[in-house]
């Protein structure tokens, strides 16, 4: 059975930091999310009225 590898550096995965090999690699990945370096597929813009309640007069 193949050993899982860290998506950040390719070293074997540590069960405590899964799916990464260490807290450092996990933190590097989290930093990329915070800096918006990763994107998810979908609309590139969010309409201004999303989440706004309807006017009820």
C-alpha positions in Angstrom: 0.0 0.0 0.0 1.5 3.4 -1.0 2.4 5.9 1.8 0.5 9.2 1.7 2.7 12.2 0.9 2.4 15.8 2.2 0.9 18.0 -0.5 3.3 20.8 0.5 6.7 19.1 0.4 6.2 15.5 -0.5 7.5 14.0 2.7 5.5 11.1 4.4 2.4 12.3 6.2 2.4 12.5 10.0 -0.8 11.4 11.6 -0.9 14.4 14.0 -0.7 16.9 11.1 -2.6 14.9 8.5 -2.7 15.4 5.5 0.6 17.3 6.0 3.9 16.1 7.3 4.2 18.8 10.0 2.5 21.8 11.5 4.8 24.0 9.5 3.5 22.6 6.2 0.0 22.9 7.4 0.6 26.6 8.4 2.1 27.3 5.0 -1.0 26.0 3.3 -3.3 27.9 5.6 -1.3 31.1 4.9 -2.0 30.6 1.2 -5.7 30.4 1.9 -5.6 33.6 4.0 -3.7 35.4 1.2 -6.3 34.3 -1.3 -3.7 32.4 -3.4 -6.2 29.5 -3.8 -9.5 30.0 -5.6 -12.6 27.8 -6.0 -14.4 27.5 -9.3 -17.5 29.5 -9.7 -18.6 33.1 -10.4 -15.8 35.6 -10.2 -18.0 38.2 -8.6 -20.6 38.1 -5.9 -23.7 40.3 -6.4 -24.0 43.2 -4.0 -27.5 42.0 -2.8 -26.4 38.5 -1.6 -27.5 38.0 2.0 -29.4 41.3 2.2 -32.9 40.9 3.6 -35.9 41.8 1.4 -37.6 45.2 2.0 -40.8 44.6 3.9 -43.1 47.6 3.8 
